């Protein structure tokens, strides 16, 4: 049994008991070949829930601080995140963005599942913010289909992205997957900024419909800095 399988065997039953997650449309994720899962990002535990509700292992970029912590908590976080598929990357600055993009490309070219939050950071207020075009570059460079998804209720379970998740009546998580999106009509146009924006906006439109969130045509980082 791999570490990924062990983590799922240990934590999926606990997840079901505590949060009774409702998973809708998981059968829309192709069973083989490269796939990009692109969704909203409400709180820290999104990255813990997603790998546990998808049958295939989901690889995703994470802050390197998630695997460099000290003490028991730090070691447990590193064990979990590296076990479920997190690839630590220093994301600050332009070089970090390029490293994240190239890492995603490598994962997809190996025929695996790559998860990404196009907003680039957690929503500061529960609304859905403008997507960054890295998602478009990945799908156009690799030909991988994009399956949009929505996290619903995770921000109520863990408000503000800090502290232990809350449990109780009415605190239920839903993960909803949409139909795969094919952007092969834009083949060879991964350097066209207008195409990149159009693809990204189309993905975010599907995420918005799945999540029911209000859309804000501003980058979340700019909203946080305001």
The 8 nearest C-alpha neighbors of each residue, nearest first, counted from 0:
[[1, 4, 5, 2, 3, 8, 6, 7],
 [2, 0, 4, 3, 5, 82, 6, 7],
 [1, 3, 5, 4, 82, 6, 0, 83],
 [4, 2, 83, 82, 6, 1, 5, 7],
 [5, 3, 7, 1, 2, 6, 0, 8],
 [4, 6, 2, 8, 3, 7, 1, 9],
 [7, 5, 9, 3, 8, 4, 10, 2],
 [6, 8, 4, 10, 11, 9, 5, 51],
 [7, 9, 5, 6, 10, 4, 11, 12],
 [8, 10, 6, 7, 11, 5, 12, 13],
 [9, 11, 13, 7, 12, 8, 6, 14],
 [10, 12, 14, 7, 13, 8, 9, 51],
 [13, 11, 15, 14, 10, 16, 9, 8],
 [14, 12, 10, 16, 11, 15, 17, 9],
 [15, 13, 11, 17, 12, 16, 18, 10],
 [16, 14, 19, 12, 13, 18, 17, 20],
 [15, 17, 13, 14, 19, 18, 12, 11],
 [16, 18, 14, 15, 19, 13, 166, 167],
 [17, 19, 171, 20, 15, 14, 16, 172],
 [18, 20, 15, 16, 171, 17, 21, 14],
 [21, 19, 172, 18, 173, 15, 171, 22],
 [20, 22, 173, 174, 172, 23, 19, 171],
 [23, 21, 174, 173, 175, 20, 25, 24],
 [24, 22, 175, 25, 176, 174, 21, 173],
 [23, 25, 176, 26, 27, 175, 177, 22],
 [24, 26, 27, 28, 23, 176, 22, 53],
 [25, 27, 24, 28, 29, 23, 30, 176],
 [28, 26, 25, 24, 178, 29, 179, 177],
 [27, 29, 26, 25, 30, 146, 179, 34],
 [30, 28, 31, 27, 34, 32, 26, 179],
 [29, 31, 28, 32, 55, 26, 54, 27],
 [32, 30, 29, 33, 110, 111, 34, 55],
 [31, 33, 110, 111, 34, 30, 29, 112],
 [32, 34, 110, 111, 107, 143, 112, 31],
 [35, 33, 112, 143, 144, 145, 113, 36],
 [34, 36, 145, 113, 114, 112, 146, 37],
 [35, 37, 114, 146, 147, 145, 113, 115],
 [38, 36, 147, 115, 116, 148, 114, 35],
 [39, 37, 148, 116, 149, 147, 206, 40],
 [38, 40, 149, 116, 150, 41, 206, 127],
 [39, 41, 121, 42, 116, 122, 45, 38],
 [42, 40, 121, 122, 154, 125, 39, 153],
 [41, 43, 160, 154, 44, 45, 121, 40],
 [42, 44, 160, 45, 46, 161, 41, 157],
 [43, 45, 47, 46, 42, 48, 153, 157],
 [46, 44, 48, 47, 43, 42, 49, 40],
 [47, 45, 44, 48, 49, 43, 50, 42],
 [46, 48, 44, 45, 49, 50, 51, 43],
 [47, 49, 45, 51, 46, 50, 44, 52],
 [48, 50, 51, 52, 46, 47, 45, 53],
 [51, 49, 53, 57, 52, 48, 47, 83],
 [52, 50, 48, 49, 53, 7, 11, 47],
 [51, 53, 49, 50, 48, 54, 22, 11],
 [54, 52, 55, 50, 51, 49, 25, 56],
 [53, 55, 56, 52, 51, 50, 25, 30],
 [56, 54, 53, 57, 112, 30, 50, 111],
 [55, 57, 58, 50, 54, 112, 84, 83],
 [58, 56, 112, 113, 50, 84, 114, 55],
 [59, 57, 84, 113, 85, 114, 112, 56],
 [60, 58, 85, 114, 113, 86, 84, 115],
 [59, 61, 86, 85, 87, 88, 99, 62],
 [62, 60, 87, 85, 86, 63, 88, 59],
 [61, 63, 64, 87, 65, 88, 89, 90],
 [62, 64, 87, 65, 88, 66, 89, 61],
 [65, 63, 67, 62, 66, 68, 87, 61],
 [66, 64, 63, 62, 67, 77, 76, 68],
 [67, 65, 77, 64, 63, 68, 76, 73],
 [68, 66, 64, 65, 63, 69, 73, 77],
 [69, 67, 73, 66, 64, 65, 74, 70],
 [70, 68, 73, 74, 67, 71, 72, 66],
 [69, 71, 73, 72, 74, 68, 75, 67],
 [70, 72, 74, 73, 75, 69, 76, 68],
 [73, 71, 75, 74, 70, 76, 69, 68],
 [74, 72, 68, 69, 76, 70, 71, 75],
 [73, 75, 77, 71, 76, 72, 78, 70],
 [76, 74, 78, 72, 77, 73, 79, 71],
 [75, 77, 79, 73, 78, 74, 80, 72],
 [76, 78, 66, 74, 80, 75, 79, 81],
 [79, 77, 75, 76, 81, 82, 80, 74],
 [80, 78, 82, 76, 77, 81, 75, 83],
 [79, 81, 85, 82, 83, 77, 78, 76],
 [80, 82, 85, 84, 83, 78, 79, 77],
 [83, 81, 79, 3, 80, 2, 84, 78],
 [84, 82, 3, 80, 81, 79, 85, 50],
 [85, 83, 58, 81, 82, 57, 80, 59],
 [84, 86, 59, 81, 80, 58, 60, 61],
 [85, 87, 60, 59, 61, 84, 88, 81],
 [88, 86, 63, 61, 62, 60, 85, 89],
 [89, 87, 63, 90, 62, 61, 86, 60],
 [88, 90, 95, 91, 63, 62, 87, 98],
 [89, 91, 95, 88, 96, 92, 62, 99],
 [92, 90, 95, 89, 93, 96, 94, 88],
 [91, 93, 95, 94, 90, 96, 89, 97],
 [92, 94, 96, 95, 97, 91, 90, 98],
 [93, 95, 97, 96, 92, 98, 91, 90],
 [94, 96, 90, 98, 91, 93, 97, 92],
 [97, 95, 99, 93, 94, 98, 90, 100],
 [96, 98, 100, 94, 99, 95, 101, 93],
 [99, 97, 95, 101, 96, 100, 102, 94],
 [98, 100, 102, 96, 97, 101, 95, 103],
 [101, 99, 97, 103, 102, 98, 96, 104],
 [100, 102, 104, 98, 103, 99, 97, 105],
 [103, 101, 99, 105, 104, 100, 98, 106],
 [102, 104, 106, 100, 101, 105, 99, 107],
 [103, 105, 101, 107, 102, 106, 108, 137],
 [104, 106, 108, 102, 103, 107, 101, 109],
 [107, 105, 103, 109, 104, 108, 111, 102],
 [108, 106, 33, 110, 104, 109, 111, 105],
 [107, 109, 105, 110, 106, 104, 141, 33],
 [108, 110, 107, 106, 111, 105, 33, 32],
 [111, 109, 33, 32, 107, 108, 106, 112],
 [112, 110, 33, 107, 109, 106, 32, 113],
 [113, 111, 34, 57, 33, 35, 58, 107],
 [112, 114, 58, 35, 59, 57, 36, 34],
 [115, 113, 36, 59, 35, 58, 37, 57],
 [114, 116, 37, 117, 36, 59, 113, 38],
 [115, 117, 38, 118, 37, 119, 39, 40],
 [116, 118, 130, 119, 131, 115, 134, 37],
 [119, 117, 130, 116, 120, 131, 128, 129],
 [120, 118, 117, 116, 131, 121, 130, 219],
 [119, 121, 118, 122, 219, 40, 220, 116],
 [122, 120, 40, 41, 42, 123, 119, 118],
 [121, 123, 41, 125, 124, 40, 219, 126],
 [124, 122, 121, 125, 223, 219, 222, 126],
 [125, 123, 122, 126, 41, 127, 159, 121],
 [126, 124, 122, 123, 41, 127, 212, 154],
 [125, 127, 213, 212, 124, 214, 122, 128],
 [128, 126, 214, 212, 213, 215, 122, 125],
 [129, 127, 215, 219, 218, 217, 214, 118],
 [130, 128, 218, 216, 217, 118, 215, 131],
 [131, 129, 118, 117, 199, 128, 132, 203],
 [130, 132, 117, 133, 118, 129, 119, 199],
 [131, 133, 135, 134, 199, 195, 196, 130],
 [132, 134, 136, 135, 131, 137, 100, 117],
 [133, 135, 137, 132, 136, 117, 138, 199],
 [136, 134, 132, 195, 138, 133, 137, 199],
 [137, 135, 133, 139, 134, 189, 138, 140],
 [138, 136, 140, 134, 135, 139, 141, 104],
 [137, 139, 143, 142, 135, 141, 140, 136],
 [138, 140, 136, 142, 189, 137, 141, 135],
 [141, 139, 137, 138, 136, 142, 189, 104],
 [140, 142, 143, 138, 139, 137, 108, 104],
 [143, 141, 138, 139, 140, 144, 183, 182],
 [142, 144, 138, 34, 33, 141, 35, 145],
 [145, 143, 181, 34, 180, 179, 35, 142],
 [144, 146, 35, 180, 179, 36, 34, 147],
 [145, 147, 179, 36, 177, 35, 178, 180],
 [148, 146, 37, 177, 38, 206, 36, 176],
 [149, 147, 176, 38, 175, 206, 177, 37],
 [150, 148, 210, 175, 38, 209, 174, 39],
 [149, 151, 174, 173, 39, 153, 152, 210],
 [150, 152, 173, 153, 172, 149, 174, 210],
 [153, 151, 172, 155, 154, 171, 173, 156],
 [152, 154, 156, 155, 151, 172, 157, 42],
 [153, 155, 158, 157, 152, 156, 42, 41],
 [156, 154, 152, 158, 153, 157, 170, 165],
 [155, 157, 153, 165, 164, 154, 170, 158],
 [156, 158, 164, 154, 155, 160, 153, 165],
 [159, 157, 154, 155, 160, 156, 161, 42],
 [158, 160, 161, 157, 42, 154, 123, 43],
 [161, 159, 42, 43, 158, 157, 162, 154],
 [162, 160, 159, 157, 158, 163, 43, 42],
 [163, 161, 164, 160, 157, 158, 159, 165],
 [162, 164, 165, 161, 157, 156, 160, 166],
 [165, 163, 157, 156, 162, 166, 44, 161],
 [166, 164, 156, 157, 163, 167, 170, 155],
 [167, 165, 170, 17, 164, 156, 18, 168],
 [166, 168, 170, 169, 165, 17, 18, 171],
 [169, 167, 170, 166, 171, 18, 165, 17],
 [168, 170, 171, 167, 166, 18, 155, 172],
 [171, 169, 168, 167, 156, 166, 18, 155],
 [170, 172, 18, 169, 19, 20, 152, 173],
 [171, 173, 20, 152, 153, 151, 18, 21],
 [174, 172, 21, 151, 20, 22, 150, 175],
 [173, 175, 22, 150, 149, 151, 23, 21],
 [174, 176, 23, 149, 148, 22, 24, 173],
 [177, 175, 148, 24, 147, 25, 23, 149],
 [178, 176, 147, 148, 146, 24, 179, 175],
 [177, 179, 27, 146, 180, 176, 147, 28],
 [180, 178, 146, 145, 144, 177, 181, 27],
 [179, 181, 145, 144, 146, 178, 182, 147],
 [182, 180, 144, 183, 179, 145, 143, 184],
 [181, 183, 184, 185, 180, 139, 144, 138],
 [182, 184, 186, 185, 181, 142, 139, 138],
 [185, 183, 182, 186, 181, 187, 188, 139],
 [186, 184, 183, 188, 182, 187, 139, 194],
 [185, 187, 183, 188, 184, 139, 189, 182],
 [188, 186, 189, 185, 139, 140, 190, 183],
 [187, 189, 191, 190, 185, 186, 194, 139],
 [188, 190, 139, 136, 191, 187, 140, 195],
 [191, 189, 188, 192, 195, 136, 187, 194],
 [190, 192, 194, 188, 193, 189, 195, 196],
 [193, 191, 195, 194, 190, 196, 189, 132],
 [194, 192, 196, 195, 191, 197, 198, 190],
 [193, 195, 197, 191, 196, 192, 198, 188],
 [196, 194, 192, 198, 135, 193, 197, 132],
 [195, 197, 199, 193, 194, 198, 200, 192],
 [196, 198, 194, 200, 199, 195, 201, 193],
 [199, 197, 201, 195, 200, 196, 135, 194],
 [198, 200, 196, 202, 201, 197, 135, 132],
 [199, 201, 203, 197, 202, 198, 196, 204],
 [202, 200, 204, 198, 199, 203, 197, 205],
 [201, 203, 199, 205, 200, 204, 198, 206],
 [204, 202, 206, 200, 205, 201, 207, 199],
 [205, 203, 201, 207, 202, 206, 200, 208],
 [204, 206, 208, 202, 207, 203, 209, 147],
 [207, 205, 203, 209, 204, 208, 147, 148],
 [208, 206, 204, 210, 205, 209, 211, 212],
 [207, 209, 205, 211, 206, 210, 204, 212],
 [208, 210, 206, 207, 149, 211, 205, 175],
 [211, 209, 149, 207, 212, 208, 206, 151],
 [210, 212, 208, 207, 209, 213, 206, 149],
 [213, 211, 210, 126, 207, 127, 214, 125],
 [212, 214, 126, 127, 215, 211, 207, 125],
 [215, 213, 127, 128, 126, 212, 216, 207],
 [214, 216, 128, 217, 127, 129, 213, 126],
 [217, 215, 129, 128, 214, 218, 127, 130],
 [218, 216, 129, 215, 128, 219, 221, 222],
 [219, 217, 129, 221, 220, 128, 222, 216],
 [220, 218, 222, 221, 128, 223, 122, 217],
 [219, 221, 223, 218, 222, 224, 120, 119],
 [220, 222, 224, 219, 218, 223, 225, 217],
 [223, 221, 219, 225, 220, 224, 218, 217],
 [224, 222, 220, 221, 225, 219, 123, 122],
 [223, 225, 221, 222, 220, 219, 218, 123],
 [224, 222, 223, 221, 220, 219, 218, 123]]
